[in-house]
Amino acid sequence: MSDEVLLSIDGPVAVITINRPQARNAVNAAVAQGVAAALDELDSRKDLSVGIITGAGGTFCSGMDLKGFLKGESPSIEGRGFAGLSQRPPRKPLIAAVEGYALAGGFEVVLSCDLVVAAETAKFGIPEAKRGLVAGAGGVLRLQHRIPYHAAMELALTGDFWGAPRMKELGLVSAVTPEGGALDGAKELAARVGANAPLALVASKQVIVESADWSTAEMWEKQNEVIGPVFVSKDAMEGAAAFAEKRPPQWKGE
């Protein structure tokens, strides 16, 4: 992992920071590789339950690094997509902590996350149409599933920027904080998520994400394939015992 992506661990929470404030945290090859490596660590470690992705210096991410692109660098990784994330998000929950601008590919990173905490001054947008392009890293694929159809269409077709309060009204942003408080707000949310059983978190996310493609005839069977192992796990027994004994559970991810 390069200095352009930082990873810090706080209990069950992994905080991934895009660290290119001089370039408004634009994504180059090093960032894509660093984010992918950090997400691999999040998914592989039993002691980690939830991740946060954010940007250094008061900006979340301004999208693709055009200077790097002109040098032949790719901001994407084969099979994983833009920023090492857009096509293959982690199995574990991921929270976006947004300050400043989340634009173009930066907004598509947000759309790859499961929860979003944003400062009240944050701005979101996919301005690709203004540049003769299309938001192809998930913008026009995911946005209409996060907010109402006509709102998604307006954002995509106008290229306008919308603020965090409006995005909260539309349901895309989970919580709005004062300026400078997005990361703290995301950590508070992550602590609430991370207090729960790791296997249950992964299974719950998997069902919510994948069930959109399940037919009515198959959805119960497919759900049971995912959640069945959770019900016979050691953590399920621990959860029941902790409840009965009126004590905090000690999760093992097993």
C-alpha positions, 0 to 999 in steps of 0.5 A, a space after each residue: 500500500 502506497 502513501 496515497 492510501 492510508 489504512 488505520 484500525 480502530 477496534 473492529 473498524 478499518 478506516 481507509 483514507 485516500 491521501 492525495 489532498 493536493 490533487 483533490 484525492 483524484 484516483 490514479 493507479 496507486 490509489 486504485 491498488 491501495 484501496 483494493 489492498 485495504 479492502 482485501 485486508 478488511 475482508 480477510 481479517 476476522 477482527 474487522 467487521 466494517 470499513 470506512 472510506 474517506 478523503 484527506 484534506 477536506 475533499 472526499 474524491 474528485 474522480 479520475 486523475 486526468 494527469 495520470 490518465 494522460 500518462 497511461 495510468 489506469 484508475 481501475 483494476 481488472 475485475 474490481 473496477 474504478 478505485 479498486 472498488 466500483 465493480 467488486 465492493 467488499 463483502 463487509 459493510 463499507 461506509 463513505 465519510 464525505 467532506 467537500 466534493 464527491 464528484 464523477 468517479 468520487 460519487 461512484 465510490 460513494 455509490 459503491 458503499 453501503 452507508 453514507 455520512 456527509 458533512 452539511 457542506 458536502 456536494 455530490 454529482 456526476 458531471 460527465 455529461 458536461 464533458 461528453 462522457 457517461 458515468 460508467 463506473 456505477 453512476 448510471 447503473 446504481 444511482 436510480 436504485 439509491 434515489 428516486 428515478 426522476 431525481 437520478 435522471 436529473 443528476 445524470 442529465 444535468 450534471 449538477 451538484 447537489 448538497 448533502 441535505 438534499 441527498 439525505 432527503 432522497 435517502 442516499 445519505 444516512 446522516 448529515 454532520 457539521 462541516 469537518 465532522 463526517 469522519 467522526 459521524 462515520 466512526 460513530 455509525 461504524 461502532 454501532 454496526 461493528 458491535 454486532 456479529 460479523 457473520 450476520 453482517 456479511 450475510 445481511 449485506 449479501 442478501 440485501 445486495 443480491 436479492 434484487 435479482 431473485 425471483 419470488 419462487 427462488 428468493 426464500 431458498 436462496 436466502 436460506 443458503 446464505 443465512 443458514 450457516 449463520 444460525 449454526 455458527 458459534 457466534 449465534 450460540 454466543 449471542 443467545 448466551 450473552 442475551 440470557 446472561 445479560 452481558 455483552 457478546 464476545 464475537 469470534 466471527 465463527 
